[in-house]
């Protein structure tokens, strides 16, 4: 995998990769300004998050994400990661203006803002009130009409009745204890045909989150493929779409991010 370089400007963040110009203003991405979107998947960004920005709450709790919400979009790695995952989804699935999508574990909506111009409607779901508050402010500021938010925890809440052509999730699955049950729930929420996209960490040694994290230390691709197949999915494929580097880690320092795409 090739590595690229991106220079980050604090208030208006411009990524120039190859012949692509993409602009974020206050975390809002307009993909219509980037007719040529090739080249994001090989981006490698190195950034250590300052310890002062860590929250005192358990990393699996909504309270942790509530406390992180207001500064979430200020991390350029998160912006670049969302772009790379969006590019991977567009390269894997033919999106259309007739498709209705769900992003589960949406956070501040960085990924959905990148996909929004290509879909009819997106439901953005998260269990963190803080994240949804920031996201709703961004939706209002951008006058986006085809996205709406819901507070939803599919581990504890009843499964909604609406069905989607596409469901995607980024850096959420490693927070879910029972991934087999979640895959079954997401399968039930898809139309047939429909697509599930999961972007998450490959198996790692625990250095990514560090002490105090009780979720999964990434995923073995073969094992996740087996679970997805058992849940009813077919044509399960994996690609590597992003790399993250933590130079201050005492253990593993390179963290690949995979994109799993599965069909119903």
N, C-alpha and C positions, 0 to 999 in steps of 0.2 A: 504494500500500500504506500502510495506516495504521500509526502507531507507537504502542506502548503503553509503560507504565512498570512495572517490577517492583522492589520493595524486597527486599533480600536480608538475611536474618538468619543469622549465621555457622553455628551448629551445627544448628539446625532451620530449614531454608530454606522459606519459605512464599511461593508465587506466587499473588497474587490478580489475576486478569485478568477483567474483567467480573464475572460472578457465580460464578466458578470458584475454589474453594479447593483447592490441591494441596500436599501436604506431603512433603518429602524428609527423612528422618532417616538420616544417614550414607550418603547417596546412594541410598537405597532408596525407590522410588516405588510407592505403592499406588493404582492407577487406580480401584479400587473405591470409594475415598473421593471420587471426582469424577464423579458420574453425569452432569453436564453438562460436556462437555469442549470446547465451542466456544470459539473466540477465541484459541487459542495461535498460529495461523499468522501473525497480524499483529504479533506481538511483536518489537520492536526493542530489543536490549540493547547498551549501550555499555560496554566494559570493556577497558582496556589491561592486558595481562599483564606484571607486573613483570619486568625483565630478570634479576633475581636468581633467578627460578624456571626460567630456561632451562637445558637440560642441555648438557654439552660434547660430546655424541655426535651423529653425522649424523642428521638428522631422518627419514630413510627407514629407519633401522636399528632392529631390535627392542631393541637396547641403549638407545636414546633413550626408547622407551616403557617399558622396564623401570624406568628412572630416574625417569620421570614418574608412574608408576602410583600411588604412595602419596598424592600430592597432586592427582591428576586430578579427583576429585569435589569438591574444595574450590573449583573455579572455577564460579561460578554461571552463567556463560554456557554452559558445557557442559551443565549441567542443563537450562537453558531451551531450548537447541538440541535436546536429545533429546526433550523434551516436544513441541516444534513439529513435529519429524519424525514422531513417533508419531501426532500428530493428523492430519498429512497422509496417513499410511498408512491410518488408520482412515477418513478421508474418501474415500479412493480405492478401497478394497477392503473387501468385506463379510467381516470376520473371523469365524471360528466355532470352537467348542470342539473341532471335529474336525480342525483344521488343525495340521500339524507344520511348524515353521519353522526356518530357519538364519539366524543373524546372523554374517556374515563380517567380521572385523575388529572384534570386539565391544568391545574395550577393557575397561572395568570394568562393562559391561552396562547402562548408563543407559537406552539405548533399549529393550532387551529387558524391563527391569523395568516400563517403561510399557506394553508390549504383552502381557506375560505373562498377565494375567487373561483375555485374549480368545482365547487359543490353547491347544491341547491340550498341546503340548510345544515347547520351543525348545532347539536346540543352539547354543551360543555358541562360536565359533571365533576364535582369534587366534594369532599367532606369538610374541607376547611373554609370556614366563613371568611377568614382573612383573605385567602386567595380569591374567592368569589367576589369579595368587595372590590379588590383592585381590578379584577377582570371586568366587572360591571362598569367601573369608571372608564376603563379603556374602550369598552363598547360604546358608551355614551359619547366619549370624545371623538371617536372615529365615525360615528353615525352608521355603524354597521347594522344592516337590517336582517341578515340571514344567519345570525348566531344568537342563541339565548342560553342562559345558565340555569342549572338546577343544583341544589344541594342533595347529594346522593352518596350513600355508602352501601355498595352491593353486598358487603359482608353481613350487614345487619338489617338493611332495609328490604322491603318486598321488591321483587323484580318488576320494573315498570312494564306497562303493556305495549308501549310503542316499539316498533321494529325498525331496524336500520339496515341500509345497504352496506355500510362501512362502520366498523368500530376500531378505534386506535387508541393506544396508550403508550406513554413514554416515561420511563424511569418510575413506574408505579408498581409493576408486578413484584419487585423485590420487597415491597412493603406488605404484600398479601401472604398470610400464612398458608392458607389452603388454596394453592393455585389450581388444583384439580377441580374443585368446586367452582372457582371463578371462571375457568375455561368453559365449564358446562353452562354457567349462567350467561356468559357472553355469546355462546353458540345459540342459546335459546332466544337471545335478543336480536339476532341477525335475520334478515330475509334470506330466502333461498332463490337464486344465488346471493351470496354476501361474502364480505372479506373481513378478517381480523388481522390487525397489525400490532405487534408488540415490539417496542424498542426498549432494550434493557442491557444490563451488564453481562458479559461472559463471566464464568466462574472466576472468583478472585479470592484473595487470602484474608479478606476482612479489612484491608487497609483503606478502602475507598471511604467508608463511613467512620471507621475507627471504633473506639470503645463506646459502649452504650447503645449500640445498634443491635436490635434483636431480629431483624428481617433476614432475607436470603442474601448470601454472599455471591450474588450473581447466579447464573444458570448454566448448566451443561446443555448444549444445544440438542444433543440426541435425546436426553431425558425430557426436555420441554417438548420436543417433537412428538415423543411417545405419548405424553399427557394430552397434547392437542389432538392427536389422532384418536385416542380413547374417548375424548369428549365429542367426537363426531366430525372433526375437521379433516380435510384432505388437501393434497398438494401443498404440504407445509415446506416452506423454503426459508433459508437464512442467508443474509448478507451482512457484512460489516460496513457500517455507515459512518462511524465516527471513532475517534480516539481521544481520550482524555489523559492528561499527565499530571501527577501530583509529585513534584520534585522534593517536597518536604516529608514524604511518607517514609516511615521506618521500614516498611516492607515493600510490597509491590508498588511500582510507580506508574506503569502503563495500564490503562483500562479501556479495552475495546468495547464498543457499543454495537450490538447486533440489532438487526431488524428482522423479525419473523413475520412472514405473510402466509396466511392460511385461508382456504376457501371453505365455504359451507355449500 
